[in-house]
Amino acid sequence: MSIRSNIQEIEYRIAKAASMAGRSRDEIKLVGVTKTVGIETIKEAIEAGINVIGENRVQEMEEKYGKLLDYPLEWHLIGHLQSNKVKYIVDKVDLIHSIDRMSVVEEIEKRAAGIDRRVDVLLQVNVSGEETKFGIPPEKLMGFIDRARQCKFMNIKGLMTIAPYTEDPETVRPVFRKLHEIFMELKEKKLDGVSMEYLSMGMTGDFEVAIEEGANIVRIGSGIFGERKL
Ligand SMILES: *Cc1c(COP(=O)(O)O)cnc(C)c1O
């Protein structure tokens, strides 16, 4: 299968899941997850319509960013972020999906203020409670937001989760449903410094269920680029 036909297939499935849920395809952002994928292959995906790039490592994102300056892309950091790496991407990244600790929030605020740029972020929530997952436990989310939303140079734009790996996406539907509930509750609160615009959930194995449960950002890697060793 070519990259182009993979993307067409994913596009078809996104549109179908959206329409099943009575939603419009246009409200869903497709992030092409390019971790471990080479530049030429990424260019193929861009030619085939991918315009949002998701990387999970700061150094890899920084390298690829430098090589793809000619393309009008959105750059999303989707993987775990350490405070000492913030400085390398604060001037490049369009959306950080993976905020889960105050030390990173403080570093972003400091670095973003330094270059007078406002950085958009999502808070990663560990809905399933899996110990191996990064993310803020749901019961700690409100306290976290109350501190983080004081930042002048960081905009909280929504929530993200990674569901447990499963063969049968139906088993993770409750995870997505729960995050959507939290998302809607927060949206209604209309807190200063918080705008619940984006709900990032769903990967190759479970994005249709995520869309049915309200996701408006899906992060697709292997569905576009094929399975690869990490
Ligand atoms: C790798 C990765 C994805 C994409 O996973 P696929 O199953 O290959 O689609 C999505 N989100 C995060 C955070 C990832 O690290």
The ligand as a MOL file (V3000), in Angstrom:
LIG
                    3D

  0  0  0     0  0            999 V3000
M  V30 BEGIN CTAB
M  V30 COUNTS 15 15 0 0 0
M  V30 BEGIN ATOM
M  V30 1 C 2.7890 6.9050 18.2240 0
M  V30 2 C 1.6940 7.7160 18.7770 0
M  V30 3 C 0.4720 7.8220 18.1020 0
M  V30 4 C 0.1670 7.0940 16.8100 0
M  V30 5 O 0.0100 5.7250 17.0430 0
M  V30 6 P -0.4640 4.7330 15.8820 0
M  V30 7 O -1.0590 3.5960 16.6270 0
M  V30 8 O 0.7630 4.3640 15.1380 0
M  V30 9 O -1.4510 5.4460 15.0530 0
M  V30 10 C -0.5010 8.6420 18.6540 0
M  V30 11 N -0.2960 9.3060 19.8110 0
M  V30 12 C 0.8650 9.2150 20.4920 0
M  V30 13 C 1.0190 9.9780 21.7630 0
M  V30 14 C 1.8940 8.4290 19.9910 0
M  V30 15 O 3.0560 8.3590 20.6680 0
M  V30 END ATOM
M  V30 BEGIN BOND
M  V30 1 1 1 2
M  V30 2 1 2 3
M  V30 3 2 2 14
M  V30 4 1 3 4
M  V30 5 2 3 10
M  V30 6 1 4 5
M  V30 7 1 5 6
M  V30 8 2 6 7
M  V30 9 1 6 8
M  V30 10 1 6 9
M  V30 11 1 10 11
M  V30 12 2 11 12
M  V30 13 1 12 13
M  V30 14 1 12 14
M  V30 15 1 14 15
M  V30 END BOND
M  V30 END CTAB
M  END
